[in-house]
Amino acid sequence: MKTKIARLLGEEALHSEEGAKVLDEAAEIIRRGGLVAFPTETVYGLGADAVNKKAAKKIYEAKGRPSDNPLIVHIAYISQLAEIAGKISPAMKALSDAFWPGPLTMIVNQREGEPLIPRETTGGLSTVAVRFPSNPIANALIRESGRMIAAPSANTSGRPSPTSGEHVIEDLDGKVDMIIDAGSVDIGLESTIIDLTEDIPVILRPGFITRGELSKVLGEVSVDPAIEGVESSAPPKAPGMRYRHYAPKARLTIVEKKSASSEPVFERIIKEALSFAQSGGKSAIICADENLSHYEGLDGVKVYDIGRFEHDDEIAQNLFSVLRQCDCDGVGRIFSESFDTPRLGGAIMNRLLKAAGHDILEI
């Protein structure tokens, strides 16, 4: 398949004559059942008509994604949520008023009678994951296509999620009809997912919208055990709950200090990284900007500065890009600090733990 690469960098490009042509072509691809990769404020998505069963299957094929891993349906009008769920519940309204458009996905029950979204899109479930993105290109594409768009992250399944157009091209060139390259995204972590089908709303995936922020709107909010790494045999209700995600090619280990009397984390990371390098491998360290000086001058070790603790939105935005850079640099072993920061630490560590397969070195 020949993939068209269309670049729309900045608001001016979107509203230009060329931008209009790109959106027209992308919308037509969606309407005819094709695949378009496009930016959102979180990560890039791989989109298809959410109601078209064959189009949904194409997403799974292009990504190499397990067919029981549900897709998120992206909308551009609140009325589309009512089409899916049959009615807007008080919780849906409260959350949409507070956070939409934005990086929040709601799990809702389908309307009674004939469901709108097919099981090919929902991963065989009766529930649907719905999001109203704030990215202007995503919104324009949904509106222009006249379709709700099912879109998981636009990467090969299991790899670090794409936060730039280059990442999408690297993974999906030749597998999809079009890639809209708009440069780097704003947030860099996938949306928060909250399940509204239970008596008490449940966070299924942490993200930029935090538990505290959700609790202010809804009251009591719980967290699914899968976020803490507890495996379940139940079908996943949301993307990323069961399968290993976000993984670089190299083995990744997170180093954490569990005892006040133990050696500093940076000393253990240096020992492990140098040991691997001295055995003939190429090792890497992922660290916060505040700790970068600890790792200077290490032979055979690549050091990646992921951002500052005090600005954890930087760490969130850089995480997947750094993991992909490790692949590009041919790293064979990665040792990372823990980034349990006050606001986004839960979301950052959720992604990092999945990328590491919960490989933690406690000292």
C-alpha positions, 0 to 999 in steps of 0.5 A: 500500500502507498501511504500519503504523507500530508504535513499540517504544521500549525493552526495556519496550515490547518486553515490554509487551502492546502489544509482544506484539501488534506482534510477533504481527502482524509475525510473521504478515506474515512468515509470509504472505509480506509485508515488515516493516522492523525494527531490528537492532544494526547498521542497520534491516533489511527482512525477509521469509521467506527460503525464500519465493521470492515474498517475496524478490522483494518485497524487491528490488522495494520497495528497487529493488535489483538482483536479483543482490545477495544478501540476508543470512539472519537466524537466531535459533538456531545449529541454523538455520545447520546447516539451511542449511549441512548441518553446522557446520564448525570455523570456523563454530563458532569464529566463532559462539561468539566473535561470535554473536549479534552484527554478523557475517555468515558466507558458507557453502556450502548443504547438499548435495542440495536447498538450503534457501535459494532463489536468489531470496534468494541472488542466484543464488549457491550460497552463503548469507550468514547472521547471528544478530543480537543486537537483542532485537526482531530476535531476537523477530521471527525466533523468533515468525515461525518463519521465517528472515528475509532482510533487507537494509538497509531503505532505497531501494537506493543511499541511506545505510543507515537507522539510525533508524525515521524513515529507514525511514519516509522511504524505505519508507512505502507500499512495505512492510506494516509498519515497527517503529520502535525509535528509533536503532540501536546500531552504525550500520554494517552487519555484518562479512561473512566468506567461509568458502567459501575455503581462507583466510577472506576479509573481504568487508565490514568492520564492527564486528568487525575483521580483528584480532578475526577473526584471533585466532579463525581465524588467517590472514584475507585481505581482498577487493580490492573493499574497496579499490575494485578492481572485479570482473566476478564476481557479488557474494558479499555485499551492497555489493560491486559497486554504489554504496552509501550515497550522498547526493544531493549529490556527496561528496568526501573530502579527504586529505593525502598530503604532509607539506609540503602545506597542512592538510586543513581549509584545503583543505576550507574553500577548496573549500566556500567556492568552491562556496557563492560560486558560488551552491550550498549546500555542506557539511563533514563533520568530526571533533569535534576539528577543528570549531573550524577551520570556524566562521563560514563563510558559506553552508556547513553544518558537520556534527560526526560525532564524536570520533576517539578514540571512533570508534564515535561516527563509525560511529554518526553517518555515515549519519545525517549523510549523510541530514541533508545531503539534508534540508538541500538540500546540493549539494556535500559535502567530508569529512575522512578518518576512518581511525581505529585500530579502526573506520577501515577500516569507516568509510572503506569506507562513506564511499568508496562514498558518494563513488564513490571521489571523493578529493581528495589534497593 
